[in-house]
Amino acid sequence: MKSAVEALGVRVENAEVTMQPKQTVAVGEDKAAAVLRLMESLEEDDDVQQVYANFDIPTDVLERVSAQV
């Protein structure tokens, strides 16, 4: 894909393979803070290279909870 885009004259700064979930899991406000803390801990671990997840936290819940994390 990168080669095809570059062949059209577009400069590509970054290209990578990523994981996209086929299904997501709804996370309510009662569990959202714990899930976000877990994700943050995993991302900060030097031994972890990539973190993928399939959770779905509604925007309004994410706004309220992210201030707590």
PDB file of N, CA, C, O and CB in Angstrom:
ATOM      1  N   MET A   1       0.829  -1.173   0.000  1.00  0.00           N
ATOM      2  CA  MET A   1       0.000   0.000   0.000  1.00  0.00           C
ATOM      3  C   MET A   1       0.880   1.245   0.000  1.00  0.00           C
ATOM      4  O   MET A   1       0.631   2.198  -0.739  1.00  0.00           O
ATOM      5  CB  MET A   1      -0.947  -0.007   1.204  1.00  0.00           C
ATOM      6  N   LYS A   2       1.912   1.223   0.838  1.00  0.00           N
ATOM      7  CA  LYS A   2       2.805   2.368   0.923  1.00  0.00           C
ATOM      8  C   LYS A   2       3.435   2.658  -0.430  1.00  0.00           C
ATOM      9  O   LYS A   2       3.505   3.814  -0.848  1.00  0.00           O
ATOM     10  CB  LYS A   2       3.890   2.126   1.972  1.00  0.00           C
ATOM     11  N   SER A   3       3.889   1.626  -1.112  1.00  0.00           N
ATOM     12  CA  SER A   3       4.520   1.794  -2.425  1.00  0.00           C
ATOM     13  C   SER A   3       3.538   2.364  -3.432  1.00  0.00           C
ATOM     14  O   SER A   3       3.903   3.213  -4.246  1.00  0.00           O
ATOM     15  CB  SER A   3       5.072   0.460  -2.933  1.00  0.00           C
ATOM     16  N   ALA A   4       2.303   1.906  -3.383  1.00  0.00           N
ATOM     17  CA  ALA A   4       1.288   2.399  -4.316  1.00  0.00           C
ATOM     18  C   ALA A   4       1.002   3.876  -4.094  1.00  0.00           C
ATOM     19  O   ALA A   4       0.851   4.631  -5.054  1.00  0.00           O
ATOM     20  CB  ALA A   4       0.000   1.593  -4.176  1.00  0.00           C
ATOM     21  N   VAL A   5       0.928   4.288  -2.851  1.00  0.00           N
ATOM     22  CA  VAL A   5       0.669   5.696  -2.542  1.00  0.00           C
ATOM     23  C   VAL A   5       1.865   6.549  -2.954  1.00  0.00           C
ATOM     24  O   VAL A   5       1.693   7.629  -3.519  1.00  0.00           O
ATOM     25  CB  VAL A   5       0.367   5.882  -1.034  1.00  0.00           C
ATOM     26  N   GLU A   6       3.070   6.071  -2.673  1.00  0.00           N
ATOM     27  CA  GLU A   6       4.267   6.820  -3.060  1.00  0.00           C
ATOM     28  C   GLU A   6       4.399   6.916  -4.579  1.00  0.00           C
ATOM     29  O   GLU A   6       4.910   7.907  -5.098  1.00  0.00           O
ATOM     30  CB  GLU A   6       5.517   6.164  -2.468  1.00  0.00           C
ATOM     31  N   ALA A   7       3.943   5.899  -5.281  1.00  0.00           N
ATOM     32  CA  ALA A   7       3.980   5.924  -6.747  1.00  0.00           C
ATOM     33  C   ALA A   7       3.083   7.025  -7.305  1.00  0.00           C
ATOM     34  O   ALA A   7       3.298   7.498  -8.421  1.00  0.00           O
ATOM     35  CB  ALA A   7       3.553   4.565  -7.314  1.00  0.00           C
ATOM     36  N   LEU A   8       2.091   7.429  -6.540  1.00  0.00           N
ATOM     37  CA  LEU A   8       1.209   8.526  -6.950  1.00  0.00           C
ATOM     38  C   LEU A   8       1.810   9.891  -6.631  1.00  0.00           C
ATOM     39  O   LEU A   8       1.204  10.925  -6.912  1.00  0.00           O
ATOM     40  CB  LEU A   8      -0.147   8.392  -6.270  1.00  0.00           C
ATOM     41  N   GLY A   9       2.996   9.886  -6.047  1.00  0.00           N
ATOM     42  CA  GLY A   9       3.677  11.139  -5.738  1.00  0.00           C
ATOM     43  C   GLY A   9       3.393  11.692  -4.360  1.00  0.00           C
ATOM     44  O   GLY A   9       3.745  12.833  -4.063  1.00  0.00           O
ATOM     45  N   VAL A  10       2.758  10.896  -3.513  1.00  0.00           N
ATOM     46  CA  VAL A  10       2.450  11.329  -2.152  1.00  0.00           C
ATOM     47  C   VAL A  10       3.561  10.862  -1.233  1.00  0.00           C
ATOM     48  O   VAL A  10       3.952   9.694  -1.254  1.00  0.00           O
ATOM     49  CB  VAL A  10       1.073  10.781  -1.679  1.00  0.00           C
ATOM     50  N   ARG A  11       4.069  11.785  -0.424  1.00  0.00           N
ATOM     51  CA  ARG A  11       5.124  11.434   0.532  1.00  0.00           C
ATOM     52  C   ARG A  11       4.494  10.767   1.751  1.00  0.00           C
ATOM     53  O   ARG A  11       3.584  11.325   2.363  1.00  0.00           O
ATOM     54  CB  ARG A  11       5.942  12.696   0.956  1.00  0.00           C
ATOM     55  N   VAL A  12       4.967   9.588   2.100  1.00  0.00           N
ATOM     56  CA  VAL A  12       4.455   8.830   3.246  1.00  0.00           C
ATOM     57  C   VAL A  12       5.455   8.979   4.384  1.00  0.00           C
ATOM     58  O   VAL A  12       6.619   8.600   4.253  1.00  0.00           O
ATOM     59  CB  VAL A  12       4.226   7.312   2.884  1.00  0.00           C
ATOM     60  N   GLU A  13       4.997   9.528   5.493  1.00  0.00           N
ATOM     61  CA  GLU A  13       5.874   9.711   6.647  1.00  0.00           C
ATOM     62  C   GLU A  13       5.923   8.477   7.531  1.00  0.00           C
ATOM     63  O   GLU A  13       6.948   8.198   8.152  1.00  0.00           O
ATOM     64  CB  GLU A  13       5.420  10.901   7.459  1.00  0.00           C
ATOM     65  N   ASN A  14       4.817   7.734   7.593  1.00  0.00           N
ATOM     66  CA  ASN A  14       4.750   6.583   8.486  1.00  0.00           C
ATOM     67  C   ASN A  14       3.777   5.563   7.912  1.00  0.00           C
ATOM     68  O   ASN A  14       2.701   5.921   7.432  1.00  0.00           O
ATOM     69  CB  ASN A  14       4.322   7.009   9.919  1.00  0.00           C
ATOM     70  N   ALA A  15       4.157   4.305   7.963  1.00  0.00           N
ATOM     71  CA  ALA A  15       3.271   3.222   7.551  1.00  0.00           C
ATOM     72  C   ALA A  15       3.532   2.035   8.462  1.00  0.00           C
ATOM     73  O   ALA A  15       4.682   1.663   8.698  1.00  0.00           O
ATOM     74  CB  ALA A  15       3.487   2.842   6.048  1.00  0.00           C
ATOM     75  N   GLU A  16       2.460   1.442   8.973  1.00  0.00           N
ATOM     76  CA  GLU A  16       2.618   0.303   9.859  1.00  0.00           C
ATOM     77  C   GLU A  16       1.381  -0.576   9.812  1.00  0.00           C
ATOM     78  O   GLU A  16       0.297  -0.133   9.433  1.00  0.00           O
ATOM     79  CB  GLU A  16       2.891   0.765  11.291  1.00  0.00           C
ATOM     80  N   VAL A  17       1.560  -1.811  10.198  1.00  0.00           N
ATOM     81  CA  VAL A  17       0.453  -2.744  10.317  1.00  0.00           C
ATOM     82  C   VAL A  17      -0.097  -2.599  11.725  1.00  0.00           C
ATOM     83  O   VAL A  17       0.667  -2.519  12.687  1.00  0.00           O
ATOM     84  CB  VAL A  17       0.898  -4.224  10.016  1.00  0.00           C
ATOM     85  N   THR A  18      -1.400  -2.566  11.851  1.00  0.00           N
ATOM     86  CA  THR A  18      -2.008  -2.427  13.162  1.00  0.00           C
ATOM     87  C   THR A  18      -3.159  -3.419  13.304  1.00  0.00           C
ATOM     88  O   THR A  18      -3.645  -3.966  12.314  1.00  0.00           O
ATOM     89  CB  THR A  18      -2.499  -0.983  13.385  1.00  0.00           C
ATOM     90  N   MET A  19      -3.580  -3.637  14.516  1.00  0.00           N
ATOM     91  CA  MET A  19      -4.686  -4.547  14.799  1.00  0.00           C
ATOM     92  C   MET A  19      -5.973  -3.732  14.926  1.00  0.00           C
ATOM     93  O   MET A  19      -6.007  -2.723  15.630  1.00  0.00           O
ATOM     94  CB  MET A  19      -4.416  -5.374  16.099  1.00  0.00           C
ATOM     95  N   GLN A  20      -7.008  -4.167  14.258  1.00  0.00           N
ATOM     96  CA  GLN A  20      -8.321  -3.547  14.353  1.00  0.00           C
ATOM     97  C   GLN A  20      -9.308  -4.606  14.847  1.00  0.00           C
ATOM     98  O   GLN A  20      -9.412  -5.674  14.244  1.00  0.00           O
ATOM     99  CB  GLN A  20      -8.771  -2.946  12.973  1.00  0.00           C
ATOM    100  N   PRO A  21     -10.035  -4.328  15.937  1.00  0.00           N
ATOM    101  CA  PRO A  21     -10.956  -5.341  16.462  1.00  0.00           C
ATOM    102  C   PRO A  21     -12.171  -5.526  15.559  1.00  0.00           C
ATOM    103  O   PRO A  21     -12.678  -4.564  14.982  1.00  0.00           O
ATOM    104  CB  PRO A  21     -11.412  -4.960  17.867  1.00  0.00           C
ATOM    105  N   LYS A  22     -12.629  -6.755  15.442  1.00  0.00           N
ATOM    106  CA  LYS A  22     -13.861  -7.045  14.709  1.00  0.00           C
ATOM    107  C   LYS A  22     -15.069  -6.812  15.613  1.00  0.00           C
ATOM    108  O   LYS A  22     -16.157  -6.483  15.140  1.00  0.00           O
ATOM    109  CB  LYS A  22     -13.853  -8.501  14.175  1.00  0.00           C
ATOM    110  N   GLN A  23     -14.868  -6.983  16.900  1.00  0.00           N
ATOM    111  CA  GLN A  23     -15.927  -6.763  17.879  1.00  0.00           C
ATOM    112  C   GLN A  23     -15.365  -5.917  19.009  1.00  0.00           C
ATOM    113  O   GLN A  23     -14.183  -6.020  19.338  1.00  0.00           O
ATOM    114  CB  GLN A  23     -16.495  -8.113  18.420  1.00  0.00           C
ATOM    115  N   THR A  24     -16.198  -5.090  19.596  1.00  0.00           N
ATOM    116  CA  THR A  24     -15.777  -4.301  20.746  1.00  0.00           C
ATOM    117  C   THR A  24     -16.606  -4.695  21.962  1.00  0.00           C
ATOM    118  O   THR A  24     -17.692  -5.261  21.843  1.00  0.00           O
ATOM    119  CB  THR A  24     -15.914  -2.786  20.456  1.00  0.00           C
ATOM    120  N   VAL A  25     -16.070  -4.384  23.116  1.00  0.00           N
ATOM    121  CA  VAL A  25     -16.739  -4.673  24.385  1.00  0.00           C
ATOM    122  C   VAL A  25     -17.064  -3.344  25.046  1.00  0.00           C
ATOM    123  O   VAL A  25     -16.175  -2.528  25.289  1.00  0.00           O
ATOM    124  CB  VAL A  25     -15.848  -5.574  25.322  1.00  0.00           C
ATOM    125  N   ALA A  26     -18.329  -3.133  25.330  1.00  0.00           N
ATOM    126  CA  ALA A  26     -18.747  -1.901  25.995  1.00  0.00           C
ATOM    127  C   ALA A  26     -18.260  -1.917  27.442  1.00  0.00           C
ATOM    128  O   ALA A  26     -18.414  -2.911  28.152  1.00  0.00           O
ATOM    129  CB  ALA A  26     -20.293  -1.734  25.935  1.00  0.00           C
ATOM    130  N   VAL A  27     -17.676  -0.807  27.864  1.00  0.00           N
ATOM    131  CA  VAL A  27     -17.193  -0.663  29.239  1.00  0.00           C
ATOM    132  C   VAL A  27     -17.973   0.468  29.886  1.00  0.00           C
ATOM    133  O   VAL A  27     -17.988   1.592  29.384  1.00  0.00           O
ATOM    134  CB  VAL A  27     -15.646  -0.386  29.287  1.00  0.00           C
ATOM    135  N   GLY A  28     -18.616   0.164  30.996  1.00  0.00           N
ATOM    136  CA  GLY A  28     -19.406   1.163  31.709  1.00  0.00           C
ATOM    137  C   GLY A  28     -18.529   2.021  32.612  1.00  0.00           C
ATOM    138  O   GLY A  28     -17.332   1.781  32.775  1.00  0.00           O
ATOM    139  N   GLU A  29     -19.162   3.013  33.181  1.00  0.00           N
ATOM    140  CA  GLU A  29     -18.441   3.957  34.032  1.00  0.00           C
ATOM    141  C   GLU A  29     -17.822   3.274  35.250  1.00  0.00           C
ATOM    142  O   GLU A  29     -16.790   3.722  35.748  1.00  0.00           O
ATOM    143  CB  GLU A  29     -19.374   5.067  34.484  1.00  0.00           C
ATOM    144  N   ASP A  30     -18.433   2.206  35.729  1.00  0.00           N
ATOM    145  CA  ASP A  30     -17.921   1.516  36.910  1.00  0.00           C
ATOM    146  C   ASP A  30     -16.583   0.821  36.658  1.00  0.00           C
ATOM    147  O   ASP A  30     -15.815   0.621  37.599  1.00  0.00           O
ATOM    148  CB  ASP A  30     -18.932   0.504  37.386  1.00  0.00           C
ATOM    149  N   LYS A  31     -16.288   0.451  35.418  1.00  0.00           N
ATOM    150  CA  LYS A  31     -15.042  -0.251  35.083  1.00  0.00           C
ATOM    151  C   LYS A  31     -14.087   0.596  34.239  1.00  0.00           C
ATOM    152  O   LYS A  31     -12.932   0.213  34.056  1.00  0.00           O
ATOM    153  CB  LYS A  31     -15.362  -1.533  34.344  1.00  0.00           C
ATOM    154  N   ALA A  32     -14.542   1.719  33.730  1.00  0.00           N
ATOM    155  CA  ALA A  32     -13.752   2.518  32.785  1.00  0.00           C
ATOM    156  C   ALA A  32     -12.427   2.995  33.386  1.00  0.00           C
ATOM    157  O   ALA A  32     -11.396   2.922  32.717  1.00  0.00           O
ATOM    158  CB  ALA A  32     -14.563   3.720  32.320  1.00  0.00           C
ATOM    159  N   ALA A  33     -12.430   3.469  34.602  1.00  0.00           N
ATOM    160  CA  ALA A  33     -11.197   3.964  35.224  1.00  0.00           C
ATOM    161  C   ALA A  33     -10.166   2.852  35.343  1.00  0.00           C
ATOM    162  O   ALA A  33      -8.982   3.073  35.085  1.00  0.00           O
ATOM    163  CB  ALA A  33     -11.492   4.558  36.611  1.00  0.00           C
ATOM    164  N   ALA A  34     -10.600   1.664  35.728  1.00  0.00           N
ATOM    165  CA  ALA A  34      -9.672   0.534  35.870  1.00  0.00           C
ATOM    166  C   ALA A  34      -9.089   0.136  34.514  1.00  0.00           C
ATOM    167  O   ALA A  34      -7.898  -0.159  34.412  1.00  0.00           O
ATOM    168  CB  ALA A  34     -10.387  -0.675  36.514  1.00  0.00           C
ATOM    169  N   VAL A  35      -9.916   0.127  33.485  1.00  0.00           N
ATOM    170  CA  VAL A  35      -9.440  -0.224  32.141  1.00  0.00           C
ATOM    171  C   VAL A  35      -8.411   0.803  31.661  1.00  0.00           C
ATOM    172  O   VAL A  35      -7.376   0.430  31.108  1.00  0.00           O
ATOM    173  CB  VAL A  35     -10.628  -0.307  31.142  1.00  0.00           C
ATOM    174  N   LEU A  36      -8.687   2.079  31.866  1.00  0.00           N
ATOM    175  CA  LEU A  36      -7.752   3.128  31.442  1.00  0.00           C
ATOM    176  C   LEU A  36      -6.438   3.063  32.216  1.00  0.00           C
ATOM    177  O   LEU A  36      -5.371   3.285  31.644  1.00  0.00           O
ATOM    178  CB  LEU A  36      -8.388   4.505  31.621  1.00  0.00           C
ATOM    179  N   ARG A  37      -6.510   2.760  33.508  1.00  0.00           N
ATOM    180  CA  ARG A  37      -5.279   2.609  34.295  1.00  0.00           C
ATOM    181  C   ARG A  37      -4.463   1.426  33.797  1.00  0.00           C
ATOM    182  O   ARG A  37      -3.238   1.513  33.706  1.00  0.00           O
ATOM    183  CB  ARG A  37      -5.608   2.431  35.789  1.00  0.00           C
ATOM    184  N   LEU A  38      -5.130   0.320  33.473  1.00  0.00           N
ATOM    185  CA  LEU A  38      -4.441  -0.847  32.935  1.00  0.00           C
ATOM    186  C   LEU A  38      -3.758  -0.507  31.616  1.00  0.00           C
ATOM    187  O   LEU A  38      -2.596  -0.861  31.417  1.00  0.00           O
ATOM    188  CB  LEU A  38      -5.423  -2.008  32.741  1.00  0.00           C
ATOM    189  N   MET A  39      -4.449   0.164  30.725  1.00  0.00           N
ATOM    190  CA  MET A  39      -3.871   0.547  29.432  1.00  0.00           C
ATOM    191  C   MET A  39      -2.653   1.451  29.634  1.00  0.00           C
ATOM    192  O   MET A  39      -1.627   1.271  28.979  1.00  0.00           O
ATOM    193  CB  MET A  39      -4.926   1.261  28.556  1.00  0.00           C
ATOM    194  N   GLU A  40      -2.770   2.404  30.528  1.00  0.00           N
ATOM    195  CA  GLU A  40      -1.655   3.310  30.807  1.00  0.00           C
ATOM    196  C   GLU A  40      -0.455   2.553  31.371  1.00  0.00           C
ATOM    197  O   GLU A  40       0.684   2.814  30.986  1.00  0.00           O
ATOM    198  CB  GLU A  40      -2.091   4.405  31.786  1.00  0.00           C
ATOM    199  N   SER A  41      -0.710   1.619  32.281  1.00  0.00           N
ATOM    200  CA  SER A  41       0.377   0.826  32.860  1.00  0.00           C
ATOM    201  C   SER A  41       1.082  -0.011  31.805  1.00  0.00           C
ATOM    202  O   SER A  41       2.310  -0.094  31.785  1.00  0.00           O
ATOM    203  CB  SER A  41      -0.156  -0.078  33.965  1.00  0.00           C
ATOM    204  N   LEU A  42       0.303  -0.628  30.932  1.00  0.00           N
ATOM    205  CA  LEU A  42       0.893  -1.431  29.868  1.00  0.00           C
ATOM    206  C   LEU A  42       1.731  -0.578  28.913  1.00  0.00           C
ATOM    207  O   LEU A  42       2.829  -0.977  28.523  1.00  0.00           O
ATOM    208  CB  LEU A  42      -0.201  -2.156  29.094  1.00  0.00           C
ATOM    209  N   GLU A  43       1.220   0.583  28.540  1.00  0.00           N
ATOM    210  CA  GLU A  43       1.941   1.456  27.615  1.00  0.00           C
ATOM    211  C   GLU A  43       3.239   1.988  28.215  1.00  0.00           C
ATOM    212  O   GLU A  43       4.197   2.242  27.485  1.00  0.00           O
ATOM    213  CB  GLU A  43       1.056   2.616  27.201  1.00  0.00           C
ATOM    214  N   GLU A  44       3.284   2.157  29.534  1.00  0.00           N
ATOM    215  CA  GLU A  44       4.478   2.684  30.192  1.00  0.00           C
ATOM    216  C   GLU A  44       5.539   1.616  30.439  1.00  0.00           C
ATOM    217  O   GLU A  44       6.694   1.954  30.699  1.00  0.00           O
ATOM    218  CB  GLU A  44       4.097   3.325  31.500  1.00  0.00           C
ATOM    219  N   ASP A  45       5.180   0.354  30.367  1.00  0.00           N
ATOM    220  CA  ASP A  45       6.119  -0.738  30.605  1.00  0.00           C
ATOM    221  C   ASP A  45       7.134  -0.803  29.472  1.00  0.00           C
ATOM    222  O   ASP A  45       6.758  -0.887  28.303  1.00  0.00           O
ATOM    223  CB  ASP A  45       5.374  -2.083  30.743  1.00  0.00           C
ATOM    224  N   ASP A  46       8.411  -0.765  29.810  1.00  0.00           N
ATOM    225  CA  ASP A  46       9.485  -0.774  28.806  1.00  0.00           C
ATOM    226  C   ASP A  46       9.520  -2.062  27.989  1.00  0.00           C
ATOM    227  O   ASP A  46      10.006  -2.059  26.859  1.00  0.00           O
ATOM    228  CB  ASP A  46      10.825  -0.573  29.485  1.00  0.00           C
ATOM    229  N   ASP A  47       9.017  -3.150  28.537  1.00  0.00           N
ATOM    230  CA  ASP A  47       9.034  -4.428  27.833  1.00  0.00           C
ATOM    231  C   ASP A  47       7.882  -4.577  26.837  1.00  0.00           C
ATOM    232  O   ASP A  47       7.879  -5.505  26.027  1.00  0.00           O
ATOM    233  CB  ASP A  47       8.986  -5.556  28.830  1.00  0.00           C
ATOM    234  N   VAL A  48       6.919  -3.680  26.892  1.00  0.00           N
ATOM    235  CA  VAL A  48       5.752  -3.751  26.008  1.00  0.00           C
ATOM    236  C   VAL A  48       5.998  -2.840  24.810  1.00  0.00           C
ATOM    237  O   VAL A  48       6.312  -1.660  24.965  1.00  0.00           O
ATOM    238  CB  VAL A  48       4.438  -3.343  26.763  1.00  0.00           C
ATOM    239  N   GLN A  49       5.849  -3.409  23.606  1.00  0.00           N
ATOM    240  CA  GLN A  49       6.080  -2.635  22.388  1.00  0.00           C
ATOM    241  C   GLN A  49       4.804  -2.039  21.819  1.00  0.00           C
ATOM    242  O   GLN A  49       4.818  -0.898  21.356  1.00  0.00           O
ATOM    243  CB  GLN A  49       6.734  -3.499  21.349  1.00  0.00           C
ATOM    244  N   GLN A  50       3.721  -2.765  21.840  1.00  0.00           N
ATOM    245  CA  GLN A  50       2.441  -2.292  21.320  1.00  0.00           C
ATOM    246  C   GLN A  50       1.326  -2.745  22.255  1.00  0.00           C
ATOM    247  O   GLN A  50       1.399  -3.823  22.845  1.00  0.00           O
ATOM    248  CB  GLN A  50       2.195  -2.815  19.874  1.00  0.00           C
ATOM    249  N   VAL A  51       0.303  -1.921  22.384  1.00  0.00           N
ATOM    250  CA  VAL A  51      -0.861  -2.273  23.186  1.00  0.00           C
ATOM    251  C   VAL A  51      -2.096  -2.142  22.295  1.00  0.00           C
ATOM    252  O   VAL A  51      -2.329  -1.088  21.703  1.00  0.00           O
ATOM    253  CB  VAL A  51      -0.975  -1.363  24.466  1.00  0.00           C
ATOM    254  N   TYR A  52      -2.874  -3.198  22.202  1.00  0.00           N
ATOM    255  CA  TYR A  52      -4.104  -3.192  21.430  1.00  0.00           C
ATOM    256  C   TYR A  52      -5.260  -3.513  22.366  1.00  0.00           C
ATOM    257  O   TYR A  52      -5.089  -4.248  23.338  1.00  0.00           O
ATOM    258  CB  TYR A  52      -4.037  -4.208  20.251  1.00  0.00           C
ATOM    259  N   ALA A  53      -6.430  -2.967  22.078  1.00  0.00           N
ATOM    260  CA  ALA A  53      -7.589  -3.226  22.924  1.00  0.00           C
ATOM    261  C   ALA A  53      -8.856  -3.205  22.081  1.00  0.00           C
ATOM    262  O   ALA A  53      -8.875  -2.646  20.984  1.00  0.00           O
ATOM    263  CB  ALA A  53      -7.680  -2.190  24.066  1.00  0.00           C
ATOM    264  N   ASN A  54      -9.889  -3.805  22.590  1.00  0.00           N
ATOM    265  CA  ASN A  54     -11.165  -3.812  21.889  1.00  0.00           C
ATOM    266  C   ASN A  54     -12.297  -3.264  22.756  1.00  0.00           C
ATOM    267  O   ASN A  54     -13.458  -3.617  22.547  1.00  0.00           O
ATOM    268  CB  ASN A  54     -11.498  -5.220  21.434  1.00  0.00           C
ATOM    269  N   PHE A  55     -11.981  -2.417  23.714  1.00  0.00           N
ATOM    270  CA  PHE A  55     -13.024  -1.857  24.555  1.00  0.00           C
ATOM    271  C   PHE A  55     -13.605  -0.591  23.927  1.00  0.00           C
ATOM    272  O   PHE A  55     -12.957   0.087  23.130  1.00  0.00           O
ATOM    273  CB  PHE A  55     -12.479  -1.558  25.952  1.00  0.00           C
ATOM    274  N   ASP A  56     -14.838  -0.300  24.309  1.00  0.00           N
ATOM    275  CA  ASP A  56     -15.527   0.890  23.836  1.00  0.00           C
ATOM    276  C   ASP A  56     -16.100   1.620  25.041  1.00  0.00           C
ATOM    277  O   ASP A  56     -17.010   1.130  25.709  1.00  0.00           O
ATOM    278  CB  ASP A  56     -16.646   0.530  22.811  1.00  0.00           C
ATOM    279  N   ILE A  57     -15.551   2.793  25.305  1.00  0.00           N
ATOM    280  CA  ILE A  57     -16.037   3.623  26.409  1.00  0.00           C
ATOM    281  C   ILE A  57     -16.729   4.828  25.787  1.00  0.00           C
ATOM    282  O   ILE A  57     -16.108   5.558  25.014  1.00  0.00           O
ATOM    283  CB  ILE A  57     -14.864   4.065  27.377  1.00  0.00           C
ATOM    284  N   PRO A  58     -18.013   5.054  26.110  1.00  0.00           N
ATOM    285  CA  PRO A  58     -18.717   6.219  25.554  1.00  0.00           C
ATOM    286  C   PRO A  58     -17.958   7.517  25.874  1.00  0.00           C
ATOM    287  O   PRO A  58     -17.330   7.637  26.926  1.00  0.00           O
ATOM    288  CB  PRO A  58     -20.164   6.294  26.112  1.00  0.00           C
ATOM    289  N   THR A  59     -18.027   8.471  24.961  1.00  0.00           N
ATOM    290  CA  THR A  59     -17.281   9.718  25.084  1.00  0.00           C
ATOM    291  C   THR A  59     -17.578  10.451  26.386  1.00  0.00           C
ATOM    292  O   THR A  59     -16.657  10.946  27.035  1.00  0.00           O
ATOM    293  CB  THR A  59     -17.589  10.617  23.914  1.00  0.00           C
ATOM    294  N   ASP A  60     -18.840  10.530  26.778  1.00  0.00           N
ATOM    295  CA  ASP A  60     -19.172  11.260  28.003  1.00  0.00           C
ATOM    296  C   ASP A  60     -18.580  10.570  29.233  1.00  0.00           C
ATOM    297  O   ASP A  60     -18.124  11.243  30.157  1.00  0.00           O
ATOM    298  CB  ASP A  60     -20.697  11.387  28.153  1.00  0.00           C
ATOM    299  N   VAL A  61     -18.582   9.263  29.251  1.00  0.00           N
ATOM    300  CA  VAL A  61     -17.979   8.507  30.355  1.00  0.00           C
ATOM    301  C   VAL A  61     -16.467   8.702  30.335  1.00  0.00           C
ATOM    302  O   VAL A  61     -15.851   8.899  31.382  1.00  0.00           O
ATOM    303  CB  VAL A  61     -18.337   6.992  30.259  1.00  0.00           C
ATOM    304  N   LEU A  62     -15.870   8.648  29.157  1.00  0.00           N
ATOM    305  CA  LEU A  62     -14.421   8.829  29.028  1.00  0.00           C
ATOM    306  C   LEU A  62     -13.987  10.200  29.554  1.00  0.00           C
ATOM    307  O   LEU A  62     -12.963  10.306  30.229  1.00  0.00           O
ATOM    308  CB  LEU A  62     -13.992   8.667  27.559  1.00  0.00           C
ATOM    309  N   GLU A  63     -14.746  11.230  29.255  1.00  0.00           N
ATOM    310  CA  GLU A  63     -14.418  12.576  29.736  1.00  0.00           C
ATOM    311  C   GLU A  63     -14.458  12.649  31.257  1.00  0.00           C
ATOM    312  O   GLU A  63     -13.571  13.239  31.874  1.00  0.00           O
ATOM    313  CB  GLU A  63     -15.382  13.604  29.140  1.00  0.00           C
ATOM    314  N   ARG A  64     -15.481  12.051  31.866  1.00  0.00           N
ATOM    315  CA  ARG A  64     -15.609  12.092  33.329  1.00  0.00           C
ATOM    316  C   ARG A  64     -14.509  11.275  34.000  1.00  0.00           C
ATOM    317  O   ARG A  64     -13.936  11.704  35.002  1.00  0.00           O
ATOM    318  CB  ARG A  64     -16.989  11.569  33.764  1.00  0.00           C
ATOM    319  N   VAL A  65     -14.220  10.124  33.460  1.00  0.00           N
ATOM    320  CA  VAL A  65     -13.294   9.199  34.095  1.00  0.00           C
ATOM    321  C   VAL A  65     -11.844   9.588  33.848  1.00  0.00           C
ATOM    322  O   VAL A  65     -11.008   9.393  34.731  1.00  0.00           O
ATOM    323  CB  VAL A  65     -13.542   7.793  33.597  1.00  0.00           C
ATOM    324  N   SER A  66     -11.519  10.127  32.687  1.00  0.00           N
ATOM    325  CA  SER A  66     -10.129  10.435  32.374  1.00  0.00           C
ATOM    326  C   SER A  66      -9.536  11.481  33.313  1.00  0.00           C
ATOM    327  O   SER A  66      -8.318  11.524  33.487  1.00  0.00           O
ATOM    328  CB  SER A  66     -10.020  10.914  30.947  1.00  0.00           C
ATOM    329  N   ALA A  67     -10.351  12.308  33.908  1.00  0.00           N
ATOM    330  CA  ALA A  67      -9.872  13.282  34.887  1.00  0.00           C
ATOM    331  C   ALA A  67      -9.417  12.578  36.174  1.00  0.00           C
ATOM    332  O   ALA A  67      -8.572  13.096  36.903  1.00  0.00           O
ATOM    333  CB  ALA A  67     -10.978  14.316  35.201  1.00  0.00           C
ATOM    334  N   GLN A  68      -9.981  11.397  36.446  1.00  0.00           N
ATOM    335  CA  GLN A  68      -9.658  10.648  37.648  1.00  0.00           C
ATOM    336  C   GLN A  68      -8.387   9.813  37.501  1.00  0.00           C
ATOM    337  O   GLN A  68      -7.716   9.506  38.487  1.00  0.00           O
ATOM    338  CB  GLN A  68     -10.811   9.755  38.012  1.00  0.00           C
ATOM    339  N   VAL A  69      -8.070   9.456  36.270  1.00  0.00           N
ATOM    340  CA  VAL A  69      -6.946   8.535  36.032  1.00  0.00           C
ATOM    341  C   VAL A  69      -5.637   9.224  36.129  1.00  0.00           C
ATOM    342  O   VAL A  69      -4.594   8.595  35.956  1.00  0.00           O
ATOM    343  CB  VAL A  69      -7.058   7.886  34.690  1.00  0.00           C
TER     344      VAL A  69
END
